């Protein structure tokens, strides 16, 4: 279990989920980076534009970017 403030530990924890092949690690890293990016953009949208998106839309954004 990692703390919410340690981003590098989250990546290490997430990286080990799919096995140890190079392709599995790369795929998980892409998904993880996409999730972080979507959350970052949503946080900025809420703070600076006073708008928010539904969770389903954010999930679709992660899927689209990961593809």
Biopython code that builds the backbone (N, CA, C, O; Angstrom):
import numpy as np
from Bio.PDB.StructureBuilder import StructureBuilder

atoms = [
    (1, "UNK", "N", (0.848, -1.179, 0.000)),
    (1, "UNK", "CA", (0.000, 0.000, 0.000)),
    (1, "UNK", "C", (0.890, 1.238, 0.000)),
    (1, "UNK", "O", (1.863, 1.303, 0.751)),
    (2, "UNK", "N", (0.568, 2.197, -0.821)),
    (2, "UNK", "CA", (1.338, 3.421, -0.897)),
    (2, "UNK", "C", (0.518, 4.587, -0.387)),
    (2, "UNK", "O", (-0.713, 4.558, -0.394)),
    (3, "UNK", "N", (1.227, 5.618, 0.058)),
    (3, "UNK", "CA", (0.520, 6.814, 0.511)),
    (3, "UNK", "C", (0.077, 7.633, -0.697)),
    (3, "UNK", "O", (0.635, 7.498, -1.786)),
    (4, "UNK", "N", (-0.920, 8.474, -0.500)),
    (4, "UNK", "CA", (-1.468, 9.254, -1.613)),
    (4, "UNK", "C", (-0.497, 10.305, -2.120)),
    (4, "UNK", "O", (-0.679, 10.813, -3.227)),
    (5, "UNK", "N", (0.513, 10.644, -1.362)),
    (5, "UNK", "CA", (1.417, 11.713, -1.763)),
    (5, "UNK", "C", (2.669, 11.255, -2.478)),
    (5, "UNK", "O", (3.473, 12.089, -2.894)),
    (6, "UNK", "N", (2.858, 9.964, -2.632)),
    (6, "UNK", "CA", (4.090, 9.469, -3.221)),
    (6, "UNK", "C", (3.805, 8.867, -4.598)),
    (6, "UNK", "O", (3.465, 7.689, -4.707)),
    (7, "UNK", "N", (3.943, 9.669, -5.630)),
    (7, "UNK", "CA", (3.577, 9.281, -6.989)),
    (7, "UNK", "C", (4.477, 8.169, -7.512)),
    (7, "UNK", "O", (3.993, 7.248, -8.170)),
    (8, "UNK", "N", (5.767, 8.235, -7.234)),
    (8, "UNK", "CA", (6.672, 7.209, -7.763)),
    (8, "UNK", "C", (6.359, 5.834, -7.180)),
    (8, "UNK", "O", (6.487, 4.833, -7.885)),
    (9, "UNK", "N", (5.949, 5.757, -5.905)),
    (9, "UNK", "CA", (5.562, 4.472, -5.320)),
    (9, "UNK", "C", (4.310, 3.921, -5.980)),
    (9, "UNK", "O", (4.177, 2.706, -6.126)),
    (10, "UNK", "N", (3.391, 4.786, -6.381)),
    (10, "UNK", "CA", (2.193, 4.335, -7.087)),
    (10, "UNK", "C", (2.573, 3.691, -8.412)),
    (10, "UNK", "O", (2.022, 2.652, -8.775)),
    (11, "UNK", "N", (3.503, 4.291, -9.134)),
    (11, "UNK", "CA", (3.930, 3.731, -10.411)),
    (11, "UNK", "C", (4.578, 2.370, -10.205)),
    (11, "UNK", "O", (4.309, 1.440, -10.965)),
    (12, "UNK", "N", (5.424, 2.237, -9.194)),
    (12, "UNK", "CA", (6.081, 0.956, -8.922)),
    (12, "UNK", "C", (5.043, -0.102, -8.561)),
    (12, "UNK", "O", (5.120, -1.234, -9.040)),
    (13, "UNK", "N", (4.075, 0.258, -7.721)),
    (13, "UNK", "CA", (3.034, -0.687, -7.336)),
    (13, "UNK", "C", (2.184, -1.086, -8.539)),
    (13, "UNK", "O", (1.882, -2.266, -8.712)),
    (14, "UNK", "N", (1.800, -0.140, -9.358)),
    (14, "UNK", "CA", (0.965, -0.405, -10.531)),
    (14, "UNK", "C", (1.742, -1.205, -11.564)),
    (14, "UNK", "O", (1.160, -2.025, -12.275)),
    (15, "UNK", "N", (3.043, -0.981, -11.657)),
    (15, "UNK", "CA", (3.880, -1.629, -12.653)),
    (15, "UNK", "C", (3.926, -3.145, -12.468)),
    (15, "UNK", "O", (4.038, -3.877, -13.452)),
    (16, "UNK", "N", (3.842, -3.629, -11.238)),
    (16, "UNK", "CA", (3.948, -5.058, -10.989)),
    (16, "UNK", "C", (2.662, -5.840, -11.171)),
    (16, "UNK", "O", (2.665, -7.055, -10.973)),
    (17, "UNK", "N", (1.574, -5.205, -11.533)),
    (17, "UNK", "CA", (0.287, -5.884, -11.619)),
    (17, "UNK", "C", (0.168, -6.846, -12.789)),
    (17, "UNK", "O", (-0.505, -7.869, -12.666)),
    (18, "UNK", "N", (0.791, -6.558, -13.904)),
    (18, "UNK", "CA", (0.549, -7.343, -15.108)),
    (18, "UNK", "C", (1.588, -8.373, -15.423)),
    (18, "UNK", "O", (1.584, -8.925, -16.524)),
    (19, "UNK", "N", (2.469, -8.655, -14.517)),
    (19, "UNK", "CA", (3.532, -9.592, -14.803)),
    (19, "UNK", "C", (4.824, -8.849, -15.040)),
    (19, "UNK", "O", (4.937, -7.655, -14.759)),
    (20, "UNK", "N", (5.783, -9.562, -15.555)),
    (20, "UNK", "CA", (7.108, -8.963, -15.669)),
    (20, "UNK", "C", (7.610, -8.849, -17.096)),
    (20, "UNK", "O", (8.778, -8.528, -17.314)),
    (21, "UNK", "N", (6.756, -9.104, -18.063)),
    (21, "UNK", "CA", (7.205, -8.952, -19.440)),
    (21, "UNK", "C", (7.326, -7.462, -19.770)),
    (21, "UNK", "O", (6.668, -6.616, -19.165)),
    (22, "UNK", "N", (8.163, -7.179, -20.717)),
    (22, "UNK", "CA", (8.391, -5.785, -21.114)),
    (22, "UNK", "C", (7.111, -5.153, -21.663)),
    (22, "UNK", "O", (6.809, -3.998, -21.363)),
    (23, "UNK", "N", (6.363, -5.907, -22.462)),
    (23, "UNK", "CA", (5.123, -5.379, -23.043)),
    (23, "UNK", "C", (4.075, -5.101, -21.974)),
    (23, "UNK", "O", (3.373, -4.091, -22.041)),
    (24, "UNK", "N", (3.963, -5.989, -20.987)),
    (24, "UNK", "CA", (2.989, -5.779, -19.907)),
    (24, "UNK", "C", (3.347, -4.535, -19.100)),
    (24, "UNK", "O", (2.469, -3.741, -18.762)),
    (25, "UNK", "N", (4.618, -4.362, -18.793)),
    (25, "UNK", "CA", (5.049, -3.166, -18.041)),
    (25, "UNK", "C", (4.790, -1.902, -18.846)),
    (25, "UNK", "O", (4.316, -0.906, -18.298)),
    (26, "UNK", "N", (5.093, -1.929, -20.129)),
    (26, "UNK", "CA", (4.868, -0.764, -20.976)),
    (26, "UNK", "C", (3.384, -0.413, -21.047)),
    (26, "UNK", "O", (3.015, 0.757, -20.946)),
    (27, "UNK", "N", (2.543, -1.418, -21.219)),
    (27, "UNK", "CA", (1.095, -1.190, -21.281)),
    (27, "UNK", "C", (0.583, -0.582, -19.983)),
    (27, "UNK", "O", (-0.178, 0.385, -20.010)),
    (28, "UNK", "N", (0.987, -1.130, -18.862)),
    (28, "UNK", "CA", (0.546, -0.594, -17.575)),
    (28, "UNK", "C", (1.066, 0.823, -17.340)),
    (28, "UNK", "O", (0.355, 1.664, -16.790)),
    (29, "UNK", "N", (2.288, 1.084, -17.752)),
    (29, "UNK", "CA", (2.826, 2.442, -17.598)),
    (29, "UNK", "C", (2.038, 3.448, -18.433)),
    (29, "UNK", "O", (1.773, 4.560, -17.978)),
    (30, "UNK", "N", (1.664, 3.065, -19.641)),
    (30, "UNK", "CA", (0.880, 3.961, -20.495)),
    (30, "UNK", "C", (-0.469, 4.259, -19.864)),
    (30, "UNK", "O", (-0.912, 5.407, -19.849)),
    (31, "UNK", "N", (-1.125, 3.226, -19.341)),
    (31, "UNK", "CA", (-2.426, 3.420, -18.690)),
    (31, "UNK", "C", (-2.270, 4.305, -17.459)),
    (31, "UNK", "O", (-3.079, 5.205, -17.235)),
    (32, "UNK", "N", (-1.234, 4.056, -16.661)),
    (32, "UNK", "CA", (-1.015, 4.833, -15.441)),
    (32, "UNK", "C", (-0.768, 6.312, -15.777)),
    (32, "UNK", "O", (-1.349, 7.199, -15.152)),
    (33, "UNK", "N", (0.078, 6.562, -16.745)),
    (33, "UNK", "CA", (0.375, 7.943, -17.135)),
    (33, "UNK", "C", (-0.876, 8.625, -17.680)),
    (33, "UNK", "O", (-1.111, 9.800, -17.398)),
    (34, "UNK", "N", (-1.670, 7.908, -18.447)),
    (34, "UNK", "CA", (-2.922, 8.463, -18.964)),
    (34, "UNK", "C", (-3.871, 8.820, -17.832)),
    (34, "UNK", "O", (-4.506, 9.874, -17.866)),
    (35, "UNK", "N", (-3.977, 7.953, -16.828)),
    (35, "UNK", "CA", (-4.847, 8.241, -15.682)),
    (35, "UNK", "C", (-4.390, 9.492, -14.945)),
    (35, "UNK", "O", (-5.204, 10.346, -14.595)),
    (36, "UNK", "N", (-3.101, 9.597, -14.714)),
    (36, "UNK", "CA", (-2.561, 10.768, -14.012)),
    (36, "UNK", "C", (-2.843, 12.038, -14.809)),
    (36, "UNK", "O", (-3.226, 13.060, -14.239)),
    (37, "UNK", "N", (-2.654, 11.975, -16.121)),
    (37, "UNK", "CA", (-2.869, 13.145, -16.977)),
    (37, "UNK", "C", (-4.330, 13.588, -16.978)),
    (37, "UNK", "O", (-4.617, 14.781, -16.887)),
    (38, "UNK", "N", (-5.256, 12.629, -17.080)),
    (38, "UNK", "CA", (-6.691, 12.952, -17.087)),
    (38, "UNK", "C", (-7.101, 13.555, -15.745)),
    (38, "UNK", "O", (-7.851, 14.531, -15.707)),
    (39, "UNK", "N", (-6.621, 12.987, -14.661)),
    (39, "UNK", "CA", (-6.938, 13.528, -13.331)),
    (39, "UNK", "C", (-6.359, 14.930, -13.172)),
    (39, "UNK", "O", (-7.016, 15.818, -12.629)),
    (40, "UNK", "N", (-5.141, 15.127, -13.640)),
    (40, "UNK", "CA", (-4.492, 16.447, -13.561)),
    (40, "UNK", "C", (-5.318, 17.495, -14.316)),
    (40, "UNK", "O", (-5.583, 18.579, -13.794)),
    (41, "UNK", "N", (-5.719, 17.166, -15.537)),
    (41, "UNK", "CA", (-6.503, 18.114, -16.333)),
    (41, "UNK", "C", (-7.860, 18.387, -15.696)),
    (41, "UNK", "O", (-8.334, 19.523, -15.716)),
    (42, "UNK", "N", (-8.491, 17.360, -15.131)),
    (42, "UNK", "CA", (-9.794, 17.539, -14.490)),
    (42, "UNK", "C", (-9.672, 18.419, -13.251)),
    (42, "UNK", "O", (-10.527, 19.268, -12.998)),
    (43, "UNK", "N", (-8.621, 18.215, -12.490)),
    (43, "UNK", "CA", (-8.401, 19.060, -11.312)),
    (43, "UNK", "C", (-8.240, 20.525, -11.717)),
    (43, "UNK", "O", (-8.819, 21.411, -11.088)),
    (44, "UNK", "N", (-7.468, 20.775, -12.747)),
    (44, "UNK", "CA", (-7.287, 22.148, -13.223)),
    (44, "UNK", "C", (-8.590, 22.744, -13.751)),
    (44, "UNK", "O", (-8.866, 23.925, -13.536)),
    (45, "UNK", "N", (-9.392, 21.930, -14.442)),
    (45, "UNK", "CA", (-10.685, 22.392, -14.954)),
    (45, "UNK", "C", (-11.600, 22.797, -13.789)),
    (45, "UNK", "O", (-12.287, 23.816, -13.857)),
    (46, "UNK", "N", (-11.600, 21.998, -12.733)),
    (46, "UNK", "CA", (-12.449, 22.308, -11.577)),
    (46, "UNK", "C", (-11.980, 23.563, -10.849)),
    (46, "UNK", "O", (-12.797, 24.364, -10.394)),
    (47, "UNK", "N", (-10.674, 23.731, -10.742)),
    (47, "UNK", "CA", (-10.133, 24.884, -10.005)),
    (47, "UNK", "C", (-10.266, 26.177, -10.811)),
    (47, "UNK", "O", (-10.736, 27.185, -10.283)),
    (48, "UNK", "N", (-9.861, 26.158, -12.076)),
    (48, "UNK", "CA", (-9.751, 27.393, -12.838)),
    (48, "UNK", "C", (-10.990, 27.733, -13.666)),
    (48, "UNK", "O", (-11.256, 28.909, -13.916)),
    (49, "UNK", "N", (-11.749, 26.728, -14.094)),
    (49, "UNK", "CA", (-12.914, 26.984, -14.930)),
    (49, "UNK", "C", (-14.223, 26.719, -14.198)),
    (49, "UNK", "O", (-15.298, 26.989, -14.734)),
    (50, "UNK", "N", (-14.145, 26.195, -12.983)),
    (50, "UNK", "CA", (-15.325, 25.886, -12.166)),
    (50, "UNK", "C", (-16.282, 24.955, -12.908)),
    (50, "UNK", "O", (-17.501, 25.117, -12.841)),
    (51, "UNK", "N", (-15.714, 23.981, -13.614)),
    (51, "UNK", "CA", (-16.490, 22.977, -14.340)),
    (51, "UNK", "C", (-15.995, 21.603, -13.915)),
    (51, "UNK", "O", (-14.847, 21.450, -13.498)),
    (52, "UNK", "N", (-16.859, 20.612, -14.022)),
    (52, "UNK", "CA", (-16.424, 19.254, -13.764)),
    (52, "UNK", "C", (-17.091, 18.296, -14.732)),
    (52, "UNK", "O", (-18.162, 18.576, -15.270)),
    (53, "UNK", "N", (-16.444, 17.169, -14.943)),
    (53, "UNK", "CA", (-16.937, 16.145, -15.852)),
    (53, "UNK", "C", (-17.382, 14.935, -15.037)),
    (53, "UNK", "O", (-16.958, 14.748, -13.897)),
    (54, "UNK", "N", (-18.239, 14.119, -15.639)),
    (54, "UNK", "CA", (-18.681, 12.890, -14.995)),
    (54, "UNK", "C", (-17.558, 11.854, -15.024)),
    (54, "UNK", "O", (-16.687, 11.887, -15.893)),
    (55, "UNK", "N", (-17.594, 10.951, -14.076)),
    (55, "UNK", "CA", (-16.588, 9.907, -13.993)),
    (55, "UNK", "C", (-16.542, 9.061, -15.262)),
    (55, "UNK", "O", (-15.468, 8.642, -15.692)),
    (56, "UNK", "N", (-17.693, 8.811, -15.855)),
    (56, "UNK", "CA", (-17.739, 8.011, -17.077)),
    (56, "UNK", "C", (-16.957, 8.698, -18.206)),
    (56, "UNK", "O", (-16.251, 8.030, -18.962)),
    (57, "UNK", "N", (-17.078, 10.008, -18.322)),
    (57, "UNK", "CA", (-16.335, 10.745, -19.342)),
    (57, "UNK", "C", (-14.828, 10.643, -19.092)),
    (57, "UNK", "O", (-14.049, 10.451, -20.025)),
    (58, "UNK", "N", (-14.429, 10.772, -17.834)),
    (58, "UNK", "CA", (-13.002, 10.687, -17.496)),
    (58, "UNK", "C", (-12.458, 9.295, -17.806)),
    (58, "UNK", "O", (-11.336, 9.151, -18.292)),
    (59, "UNK", "N", (-13.257, 8.281, -17.524)),
    (59, "UNK", "CA", (-12.848, 6.911, -17.835)),
    (59, "UNK", "C", (-12.667, 6.729, -19.340)),
    (59, "UNK", "O", (-11.708, 6.095, -19.779)),
    (60, "UNK", "N", (-13.569, 7.273, -20.113)),
    (60, "UNK", "CA", (-13.452, 7.192, -21.571)),
    (60, "UNK", "C", (-12.212, 7.932, -22.069)),
    (60, "UNK", "O", (-11.570, 7.489, -23.021)),
    (61, "UNK", "N", (-11.875, 9.041, -21.443)),
    (61, "UNK", "CA", (-10.668, 9.783, -21.813)),
    (61, "UNK", "C", (-9.412, 8.946, -21.578)),
    (61, "UNK", "O", (-8.501, 8.948, -22.407)),
    (62, "UNK", "N", (-9.359, 8.234, -20.456)),
    (62, "UNK", "CA", (-8.220, 7.359, -20.167)),
    (62, "UNK", "C", (-8.136, 6.259, -21.213)),
    (62, "UNK", "O", (-7.052, 5.964, -21.716)),
    (63, "UNK", "N", (-9.269, 5.648, -21.547)),
    (63, "UNK", "CA", (-9.277, 4.593, -22.562)),
    (63, "UNK", "C", (-8.809, 5.131, -23.906)),
    (63, "UNK", "O", (-8.008, 4.488, -24.584)),
    (64, "UNK", "N", (-9.297, 6.295, -24.297)),
    (64, "UNK", "CA", (-8.934, 6.882, -25.581)),
    (64, "UNK", "C", (-7.435, 7.189, -25.647)),
    (64, "UNK", "O", (-6.768, 6.863, -26.629)),
    (65, "UNK", "N", (-6.929, 7.805, -24.613)),
    (65, "UNK", "CA", (-5.503, 8.168, -24.605)),
    (65, "UNK", "C", (-4.596, 6.934, -24.538)),
    (65, "UNK", "O", (-3.498, 6.933, -25.095)),
    (66, "UNK", "N", (-5.062, 5.892, -23.858)),
    (66, "UNK", "CA", (-4.243, 4.676, -23.729)),
    (66, "UNK", "C", (-4.207, 3.889, -25.019)),
    (66, "UNK", "O", (-3.250, 3.161, -25.283)),
    (67, "UNK", "N", (-5.237, 4.029, -25.819)),
    (67, "UNK", "CA", (-5.306, 3.283, -27.071)),
    (67, "UNK", "C", (-4.296, 3.820, -28.041)),
    (67, "UNK", "O", (-4.193, 3.324, -29.163)),
]
sb = StructureBuilder()
sb.init_structure("model")
sb.init_model(0)
sb.init_chain("A")
sb.init_seg("    ")
for serial, (resi, resn, name, xyz) in enumerate(atoms, 1):
    if name == "N":
        sb.init_residue(resn, " ", resi, " ")
    sb.init_atom(name, np.array(xyz, "f"), 0.0, 1.0, " ", f" {name:<3s}", serial, name[0])
structure = sb.get_structure()
